[in-house]
Amino acid sequence: MKIIDSKNLHRWKAISLVEEQLDLPNGKRIAHTTILHPGASVILPITDDGRIVLINQFRPSLKKWLLELPAGTIEQPETPEQCAMRELEEETGYRAARFTSLGQVTPLAGFCDEIQHLFVGHDLTLSNGRECDEDEVIEVVTFSLAELEQKIVEGEITDTKTIACLSKAKLCGLI
């Protein structure tokens, strides 16, 4: 693939909307619009007694509350793990003594280049560092794995990063 031309249509915070003229591997030239995103970290925090910490967050784009794992956008020059550490404490008030990487997922590959880095947070302790962003309305909740799986089955949890991270952790034998 070859980029022929690129035009920035809009920028908001660290996210850009870009239109590109591309030559595809099959030889066709197309115009394609992409959201450029710096990436994010998703954290599956597990307490010593095996409960999983989630957030119930009001999402203005959907105009409703979502049960989801804590997550956030990587801020330069952070690594994905540094972002995970920061976001976990900001959104939940917990710190993890160690993180296990579960790799990456690509949630919106049809129109966005975001990569989400998945982590399990172990050995949690409460801190005084909970400090949500201005546009975040968050409640911290905990559930057992069985309760979370039932909420997924019943459609109460629809957030893809949460479902992907839980699935990957379970497949890897970490929960």
Salt bridges, closest charged atoms under 4 A:
ASP23 OD1 - ARG29 NE 2.72
GLU68 OE1 - ARG59 NH2 2.74
GLU68 OE1 - LYS161 NZ 2.62
GLU75 OE2 - ARG86 NH1 3.69
GLU78 OE2 - ARG86 NE 2.58
GLU87 OE2 - ARG86 NH1 2.81
GLU89 OE2 - ARG95 NE 3.01
GLU90 OE1 - ARG86 NH1 3.39
GLU114 OE2 - HIS37 NE2 3.80
ASP123 OD2 - ARG98 NE 3.29
ASP135 OD2 - LYS13 NZ 3.93
GLU147 OE1 - ARG51 NH2 3.61
GLU149 OE2 - LYS170 NZ 2.48
GLU156 OE1 - LYS151 NZ 3.11
ASP159 OD1 - LYS161 NZ 2.99
